Amino acid sequence: MCELSSLSRAVFYRHWLASEPKRADTAVRDQVQQVALAHRFYGYRRVAQELKHRGIDVNAKRVLRLMRSDNLLCLRGRRYIPMTTDARHTWRNWPNLARGLVTQTINELWVADITYVRLREQFVYVAVVLGAHSRRVIGWSLATHLGANLAIVALKMALEDRTPQPGMIHHSDRGVQYACSDYLTLLAEHAIRPSMSRPGNPYDNAKAESFMKTLKQEQVAGNQWRDLDQLRTGLERFFEVTYNRERLHSSLGYQTPAAFELACAASSVSAGWTGARSASPQSPLPELLSKGAESCP
């Protein structure tokens, strides 16, 4: 073509360098903008992984360059954290069984935590139960109080969704909601072993704490809900759709929790995660009601 046009190859490549890379950047920039606007809290690494899921093989550094040039910075906010953990109680504090545990199956370890959400005129509280292996939200509840029923409702939702094998570990902080008899009796009925973090050490429940940070940054920040019903609708969509089925998780190889569980089931790595519950599980809490008050707060 250069000979027919009486042009040198150097002229051709100079023209190509002046036009083709810009066209390629324009196509990638369009996809980057779509992902960044759809997921306001995605950083450049997660945006690059989402593009790869869409069939666009692009380097993360190139995505960073395009996001910087378009000022597509992910949002970050400072958090105000009130006290949601009341460990000043007479109930037993259980040993930490989750420390150093590397999970191999879906229902090997559940983690639970409680946080707050600010409405226009009040604070409300959210309790969440996660499957630690896949980071999937399997139970949650919303209430205007910090009573034990807040955590119990979330646990019951998780038990309705899953059938854990006897001996599974449930890890939480030392809050009275998780240490009281009503909650521990429910664990004992399903042969689930309780586990609690060390005093003042949030790193022992890092997976739950990390999820709460994601919840605050990607759902709570920048939103103002009118009332409890409006918040409940928003949280239900975030938990069941956005987080479980759409959001890429870096610790899962940039898969969604739902896709990760399907991959685990397909490869039979966690073949027993859908197994039946034991008909007569032995309670791990024989001394459950021997200490503290008769009922939960």
C-alpha angles and dihedrals in degrees: 000000000000091000092049090049093044090236131132121240089242090061090049094051093046089055091045093052090051095054119016100058089051091051090050091049090050092056093047092043090057091055092043091053092050092052095042093050093045092048108034094183099049115118122212094270093054091044089053091051092049090052090052089053086055091053097259111126104206133155117248091231090057090051089050091052092050093046091050093049091050094041091237096156119165114245121253128181139187116246132221109209120199124193110280097154117077107185094166097105139111097240121112118271108222124219121262107259096167099061109117092357114146107200120224102178137044100248099037098101134015122191126200137191143160130227138168134246124200119226124189094272107014148018121253130187134233125202118196136187118200132191098236096208096056099019088231121155105239101164138019142158139189128211143152092239140057095229124136092258089070090065095036093058091052091049092049090053090053092049091050090052098044138036105211121196118247111274097035114149124240112196127194142141122276095267118143090242090067098035100051125101099252093057096042092047089056090051091048092051088061096039092245117156116228120227129182137194123251116264113287094354112122091173089075088068096036097142093056092043090050091052091050089053090052091048092051096045101040103033112016101039113086095011128105117195122202098213146342095280093054091049091048091055092049094048093047091056092045094050100040101034115015100038103028099038111019112027116089114228117211094207089055094056091267094302128131117252091247093051091046091054091049090051091050092050092047093051092045090231088132100026093153099055093098095043123132122268117253112265095226110018116190112241113245090201109068092152094044099123097035094091134050133002125337097250141022123265 
